[in-house]
């Protein structure tokens, strides 16, 4: 009896210590973050909480806007090379700054995030799908059409580039359903319908309430940060699109540098990690963040090489616009890094189950 009473304070102290050092998010927390020093991860822990609880609307709205700016610059150079032969080629050039403004506005204003941002994001997604159809048609109209697919895919319009532009719209649409960083940790859900989806004003709320039960559930999962599977799948698909673009772009350059093989080799790994994260919680916490960080690093290195290649062209900085238009696509590696960002963000989220 004496031993039991004496050991009880020790047991209570041990339990308190275990609760104090328990990682935020419990068993869902990514293991690799435990390796970082606590002294430099205080802000990271707060960010982790916000992401896991779906309270990062401002940040994601701003990221969506900046992503659209980079995508728009890439489309600008590609369509300039195509001499803007069709008026529809101007639409992404117009939508890119529009989504940038909507993203910044949504980051500053709650109402804009619920009204303007989803409208512009949906239009950007639709424009990406329409552009994909036009690019397929452009390949078909080249000599030989789809009977010589390899040549026409390489020499024709970049087939998946419009879908990469649509990723910015996808991020903006997701941001419109999230909560703000300063919102309460537990969403208010009064009423029978709000038990499935909290009442919201603006376009995002009306769209969610007008969808099926599955759509309402998805909207609630996004607001609570429980959409890891969906975002992991988006990261995998985005990596395939971006990797394919890098493949034929580097093929045109005859793979002059060994670094040009890195996005080609990373693409299937990111795809496997993203799809595997749908079925495996462990893969979502380990392999997915690792390869996502590698993709982001590879995108940064690729940007350095592309900018250097542009500056090494005749004239260099003396003819910046000309060399930007006809040199290596300066912002294309950042689109590959965006796939890594999606994967990294997915690894921080919670699962719907």
C-alpha positions in Angstrom: 0.0 0.0 0.0 2.9 2.3 0.9 4.6 1.6 -2.4 1.4 2.3 -4.3 0.9 5.6 -2.6 4.5 6.6 -3.1 4.5 5.7 -6.8 1.3 7.6 -7.5 3.0 11.1 -7.6 5.7 9.7 -9.9 3.0 8.2 -12.2 1.1 11.5 -12.3 4.3 13.4 -13.0 5.2 11.0 -15.8 1.8 11.3 -17.3 2.0 15.2 -17.1 5.4 15.1 -18.8 4.1 12.9 -21.6 1.2 15.2 -22.2 3.6 18.2 -22.3 6.0 16.7 -24.8 3.3 15.0 -26.9 3.6 16.4 -30.5 0.8 18.6 -31.6 -1.7 16.6 -33.6 -0.8 13.3 -31.8 -0.1 10.4 -34.0 -1.0 12.3 -37.1 2.0 14.7 -36.8 4.7 14.1 -39.4 7.7 12.3 -37.8 10.3 14.4 -39.7 9.3 17.6 -37.8 10.4 16.0 -34.5 14.0 16.4 -35.7 13.8 20.2 -35.8 15.0 22.1 -32.7 12.2 23.4 -30.6 13.8 26.9 -30.4 13.2 27.5 -34.1 9.9 25.8 -34.5 7.6 27.8 -32.3 6.2 29.6 -35.3 6.2 26.4 -37.2 4.1 24.7 -34.5 1.5 27.5 -34.6 1.4 27.2 -38.4 1.0 23.5 -38.0 -2.0 24.1 -35.8 -3.6 26.5 -38.2 -3.1 24.2 -41.2 -4.4 21.1 -39.4 -7.5 23.0 -38.2 -8.2 24.6 -41.6 -7.4 28.1 -40.4 -5.0 29.4 -43.1 -7.3 31.2 -45.6 -5.3 34.3 -45.8 -2.0 32.5 -46.5 -3.5 30.2 -49.1 -5.3 33.0 -50.8 -2.1 35.0 -51.1 -0.2 31.9 -52.4 -2.9 31.3 -55.0 -2.5 34.9 -56.2 1.2 34.7 -56.4 1.0 31.3 -58.2 -1.3 32.7 -60.8 1.2 35.6 -61.4 4.0 33.1 -62.1 1.8 30.9 -64.3 0.6 34.0 -66.2 4.1 35.1 -66.9 4.9 31.6 -68.3 1.7 31.6 -70.4 2.6 35.1 -71.6 5.9 34.0 -73.1 4.5 30.8 -74.6 1.6 32.6 -76.3 3.9 35.3 -77.5 5.9 32.7 -79.3 2.6 31.5 -80.8 1.9 35.1 -82.0 -1.5 35.1 -80.2 -3.0 33.6 -83.3 -6.3 33.1 -81.5 -8.1 35.5 -79.2 -8.7 32.9 -76.6 -4.9 33.0 -76.0 -5.5 36.3 -74.2 -7.8 34.9 -71.5 -5.1 33.5 -69.2 -3.2 36.7 -69.6 -6.3 38.6 -68.3 -7.2 36.0 -65.6 -3.7 35.8 -64.1 -3.6 39.4 -62.7 -7.3 39.1 -61.9 -6.6 36.1 -59.7 -3.6 37.9 -58.2 -5.8 40.8 -57.2 -8.5 38.4 -55.9 -5.9 36.5 -53.8 -4.4 39.6 -52.3 -7.9 41.1 -51.7 -9.1 37.8 -50.1 -6.0 37.8 -47.8 -7.0 41.3 -46.6 -10.8 41.0 -46.6 -13.0 38.2 -45.3 -15.9 39.1 -47.6 -13.7 39.2 -50.7 -12.3 35.7 -49.8 -15.9 34.4 -49.8 -17.2 36.1 -52.9 -14.6 37.5 -55.4 -12.0 34.8 -54.9 -14.2 31.7 -55.6 -15.7 33.4 -58.7 -12.3 34.2 -60.2 -10.9 30.8 -59.2 -13.7 28.9 -60.9 -13.2 31.0 -64.1 -9.5 30.2 -64.0 -10.2 26.5 -63.6 -12.6 26.6 -66.5 -10.1 28.5 -68.6 -7.5 25.9 -67.9 -9.8 23.1 -69.1 -10.8 25.0 -72.2 -7.1 25.8 -72.9 -6.3 22.1 -72.6 -8.9 21.3 -75.2 -7.5 23.9 -77.5 -3.9 22.6 -77.1 -5.2 19.1 -77.9 -6.8 20.5 -81.0 -3.5 22.3 -81.9 -1.6 19.0 -81.7 -4.2 17.3 -83.9 -4.0 20.0 -86.5 -0.2 19.6 -87.0 1.0 17.5 -89.9 0.2 13.9 -89.2 -1.9 14.8 -86.2 -2.1 12.0 -83.6 -0.6 9.5 -86.0 2.8 10.9 -85.1 2.1 11.7 -81.4 5.7 11.9 -80.2 6.8 14.5 -82.7 3.7 16.6 -82.5 3.6 16.5 -78.7 7.1 17.8 -78.5 6.8 20.3 -81.3 3.2 21.3 -80.8 1.6 23.4 -78.0 2.4 22.2 -74.4 -0.5 19.9 -73.8 -0.7 20.1 -70.0 0.3 23.7 -69.5 -3.3 25.0 -69.3 -4.1 22.5 -66.5 -1.0 23.7 -64.6 -2.5 27.2 -64.9 -5.8 25.8 -63.4 -3.9 24.8 -60.3 -3.8 28.4 -59.1 -7.6 28.5 -59.5 -7.8 25.2 -57.5 -5.8 26.8 -54.7 -8.0 29.9 -54.7 -11.2 27.8 -54.6 -9.9 25.7 -51.7 -8.9 28.9 -49.9 -12.4 30.3 -50.2 -13.7 27.4 -48.1 -11.1 27.7 -45.3 -11.3 29.6 -42.1 -9.2 32.7 -41.3 -6.1 32.4 -39.1 -7.9 34.4 -36.3 -11.1 32.4 -36.4 -12.1 30.2 -33.4 -10.5 26.8 -33.3 -13.9 25.0 -33.2 -16.2 26.2 -36.0 -19.7 27.3 -34.9 -22.3 24.8 -36.2 -25.8 25.7 -35.0 -28.9 24.3 -36.7 -29.6 21.0 -38.4 -27.9 21.9 -41.7 -25.0 23.5 -40.0 -24.3 20.2 -38.4 -22.9 19.2 -41.8 -21.7 22.7 -42.9 -21.4 25.9 -40.9 -23.6 28.7 -42.2 -21.5 31.1 -44.4 -22.3 34.1 -46.3 -21.2 34.7 -49.8 -20.8 32.6 -52.9 -18.7 29.8 -51.3 -21.4 29.2 -48.7 -24.3 29.2 -51.3 -22.3 26.9 -53.6 -21.6 24.4 -50.8 -25.3 24.4 -49.6 -26.4 23.8 -53.2 -24.2 20.8 -53.7 -25.0 17.2 -52.8 -24.4 15.7 -49.4 -20.9 14.6 -50.5 -20.1 18.2 -51.5 -21.4 19.5 -48.2 -19.2 17.0 -46.4 -16.2 17.9 -48.4 -16.8 21.6 -47.6 -16.9 20.8 -43.9 -13.7 18.7 -44.2 -11.9 21.6 -45.9 -13.0 24.0 -43.2 -11.7 21.6 -40.6 -8.4 20.9 -42.4 -9.4 17.3 -43.0 -8.8 16.9 -46.8 -5.3 15.3 -46.9 -6.3 12.6 -49.4 -7.8 15.1 -51.9 -4.8 17.4 -51.8 -2.3 14.5 -52.0 -4.1 13.3 -55.2 -3.9 16.8 -56.6 -0.2 17.0 -55.9 0.3 13.6 -57.7 -1.6 14.7 -60.8 0.0 18.1 -60.8 3.5 16.5 -60.7 2.6 14.3 -63.7 1.5 17.3 -65.7 4.6 19.4 -64.8 7.0 16.4 -65.2 5.6 15.8 -68.7 6.1 19.4 -69.6 9.7 19.2 -68.4 10.3 16.0 -70.3 9.6 17.3 -73.8 11.1 20.8 -73.0 14.4 19.2 -71.9 14.1 16.7 -74.8 14.2 19.7 -77.2 17.4 20.8 -75.5 18.8 17.2 -75.9 19.3 16.9 -72.1 22.5 18.9 -72.3 22.9 18.9 -68.5 22.4 16.1 -66.0 20.3 18.4 -63.8 17.6 18.3 -66.6 16.9 14.7 -65.6 16.0 15.5 -62.0 12.4 16.5 -62.6 11.9 13.5 -64.9 13.1 11.2 -62.2 11.3 12.9 -59.3 7.9 12.9 -61.1 7.1 9.2 -60.7 8.3 9.3 -57.1 6.0 12.2 -56.3 3.1 10.5 -58.1 3.6 7.2 -56.1 3.9 9.2 -52.8 0.8 11.2 -53.5 -1.3 8.2 -54.5 0.1 6.2 -51.7 -0.8 8.9 -49.2 -4.5 8.4 -50.1 -4.3 4.8 -48.8 -1.5 5.0 -46.2 -1.3 7.4 -43.3 2.3 6.5 -42.8 3.3 7.3 -46.3 1.5 10.7 -46.0 3.6 11.5 -42.9 7.0 10.3 -44.2 7.6 9.8 -48.0 5.2 12.5 -49.2 6.8 15.4 -47.3 10.3 14.2 -48.2 9.8 14.0 -51.9 7.8 17.2 -51.8 10.7 19.1 -50.3 13.0 17.6 -52.9 10.6 18.8 -55.7 10.6 22.3 -54.2 14.4 22.3 -54.0 14.6 21.0 -57.5 12.3 23.7 -58.8 14.5 26.4 -57.1 17.6 24.8 -58.7 15.9 24.6 -62.1 14.9 28.3 -61.9 18.6 29.1 -61.3 19.6 27.1 -64.4 16.9 28.6 -66.6 17.7 32.2 -65.6 21.4 31.5 -66.2 20.6 30.0 -69.6 18.6 33.1 -70.4 21.4 35.4 -69.4 23.9 33.4 -71.4 22.0 34.1 -74.6 23.4 36.7 -77.1 22.9 40.1 -75.5 22.1 38.8 -72.1 20.7 41.6 -69.9 21.0 44.0 -72.8 17.9 42.3 -74.4 16.0 41.0 -71.3 12.6 40.8 -72.9 13.8 39.1 -76.1 15.8 36.5 -74.2 13.0 36.0 -71.7 10.6 35.2 -74.6 13.0 33.0 -76.6 15.3 31.6 -73.9 14.5 28.7 -71.6 11.1 29.2 -69.8 12.3 31.0 -66.7 9.3 30.2 -64.5 8.6 26.6 -65.6 10.6 25.0 -62.8 8.5 27.0 -60.2 5.4 25.2 -61.6 7.1 21.9 -60.7 8.0 23.3 -57.3 4.2 24.1 -56.9 3.5 20.4 -57.1 5.9 19.8 -54.2 4.2 22.6 -52.3 0.9 20.9 -52.7 2.4 17.6 -51.4 4.0 19.3 -48.4 0.8 21.1 -47.6 -1.1 17.8 -47.8 1.3 16.1 -45.4 0.4 18.7 -42.8 -3.3 18.2 -43.1 -5.6 15.7 -41.3 -7.4 12.9 -42.9 -11.2 12.8 -43.5 -11.4 9.5 -41.6 
